[in-house]
Amino acid sequence: MDVDNEHNWKFAQCFGDKGDLEDITEADIISAVEFDHSGDYLATGDRGGRVVLFERNEGKRGCEYKFYTEFQSHEPEFDYLKSLEIEEKINKIKWLRKQNSAHFLLSTNDKTIKLWKVYEKAIKVVSEVNVPESGALPAHFSPADLKFPVMTHHDNIVAAVPRRTYANAHAYHINSISVNSDGETFLSGDDLRINLWNMGVSDQSFS
């Protein structure tokens, strides 16, 4: 092999707590990792049911990522019919191709798949009001002095909201999901069964 054509791999970045391993709980252990189609965003899921998103840091040379947002995707459940506890652990994460400014991704634990919308939300505050800080109107105040409150931009936050929940379609633990190239359907699979879902229909699948 030509030495000039070999790739030189090197450590670039580390996420998470680099302290004492004894302080790390089982819920903090990463169980799923997935890049989006552009490579600009990275999603991780852990045994505690959390999904953490990172975005590429354009201000840094090379390939480095920074924290984007975090949300609780799944909670522990109990199947009373089977007397079985369902873990919140994230088994798989899959990104949908980006169609607008929002991000959509699927996450699943052993039994339930969820479709999430992640988007940036502008926070506005009232900057001008009729009542002064003292709380009392002046004696000469008249209706003609009334003015509309003015809303000004205060900050941007990243919000994550569940759009669909696909459940009760697998008798065994879900171990794989795959999004179709049409962006409208996806597959979910357990040890014995594969289901075909439509993104817009959460209460029916084909197997």
N, C-alpha and C positions, 0 to 999 in steps of 0.2 A: 504494500500500500504506500502511495506517495505521502510522505510526511507533511508536505505543504497543504494537502487537502484534508488532513485530520481536523476534527473539531476539538477545540480546547474548552473543556467544561470547567466551570469554577462556581463556587458558592456565591450567591448574589444577595439573598435576603432571607430573613427568618420572621415568621409571624407567631404571635402568642407569647405566653409566659416562659421566660428562659430561666426561671428560678429553680428551687428545689423540686425534684420530681415527686417528692412525698406530698407536696401541697396540691398536686393535680388530682382532681376527682375523676371518677369514671364518666361523669356527664360532660367533661371537657375534652374527652378523646374524640378526635376527628374520625368520622365514619364515611364521608363522601366529599369528593372534590371534583369541580367541573368548571372549565373555561367556557365563556360564551363564544359565538362564532367569530367574532372579531379579535378575540384575544385581549381585549381591553378590560374585561371584567372577569373576576374569579369568584366562584361561590364555594363555600365549604359548609358542610353539615356535621353536627356532632351527636353524641349519644344522648345529650340532653334535649334534643329536638330543636335546637337553634340552627338558623342559617345565617352565616356572616358573608357579606359581599365586600369585595375589594375592587378598586378601579386602578387602572394604570396611572402612575404618577408622571405626568408629562414634564414636570419640572426637573426630573432626574434623568441623567444619562443612563442608557441601558434599559433593561427591563426590570422596573421596580413598581410595586403596587402599594397603595395606601387604603386605609379603612374607608368604606363607603357607607354601609349601614348594617344593622343586625336586627333580626326579628325572630320571635318564637313561632316556629312552623307547626310543630305537633306537641301534643300533651299526652301523658300516659292515659290509657283507657282500660276498660275491663269488659271482656266478652262474657256476658252472663249466660248465654246459651252453652258455651263450651267451658265455662269457668276458667277462662284463660286471660292472663294479664297481657296487654298489648303495650310494648315499649314505645317510647317516643323517639327512639333512635332513628336518625335520617339514613335511609338505605341508599337512595339515589337522588340526584338533582340533574335536571335537564333544562337548558335554556331554549326558549323559542326565538326564532329569528326576529330581530328588532324591526318593527313597522313604523314606529313613531318615537317620540322622546321617552316613552315609558319602556320598562323592561318587564318581560313575562317569563316566568320559570315554573317548572313542575318540581315538586318535592314529595317524597313518599316515605312512610315508615312501613311496618309489616303489613298493614291492612288498608290504609287510607292514602289517597293521592290528592294533593292540593295544587291548584293553579293560583300563583301569586302575581300581583301587579305591583311593581316597584317604580315609584316616580318621585320627582322633585316637586315639592309643594311650597308656594310662596306664602309667607306669613305677613299679614298686614295689620297695622294698629291705627287707632284713631289719633291723629295728631292735633286736630283742632276741634274744640267742643264749645258749647254755649256756656256751660257752667264753669266758673273759674276754680282754681285749686282750693280756695277757701270753702267752696260748696254753696255759697250764698250769692244770689243774683243781685246786681246793683239796684239801688232804689229807682233809678231813672230808666231801667231796662224796659223796653217795649217790644211787642211782637215784630216790629220792623227790624229790630236788631238781631233776630234769629238768623242763623246761617247753617248751611248743611255741614255736617262733620266731614272732615277730610281724612281719607285712608291713605297711608303711606306704607311703602314696602319696608318691612323690618328685618326679615331673614328668610332663608330657604332651608327647608328640612326635607329629608328623604323619608317618604312614607311607604309602607308595605301593607297591602290589603288583600285578603283572600277573595278571589273571584269565583272559583268553583271548588267543590269538594266531591271527589269520586270515591265512593265507598261501597262496601258490602258486595263486592264482585269476586273476591278471592277467598277460597277456603284455606289456602296455605299462604305462607309469608311471601309478600311481593319482594322479588330480588332484582328486578330490572324494569326500566321504562325507556322508551325510545320514541322520539318525536318524528313524525313523517315530514318529508320535504315540502308537503303542501301547507304545513303550518296549521292545519285544521283537525288532524287526527293524530293519535299516538297509541302505542302498544304498552301494555303492562303484563309482566309475566311472573308466575310463581313456579314451583317445582314441577307442576303438572298441567298448567293452563296458561294460555296467552289470550288476553282480551284486547279488542280493538275499540277505542273510544273516539267519540267526536268531542272536540273541545267545548262545544256549546251545550252538550247534553251530559248531565252528571248522573242521571238515574238509570241509564241504560248503556250496555256495552254488548259487543258481539264476540263470541269465542269459537 
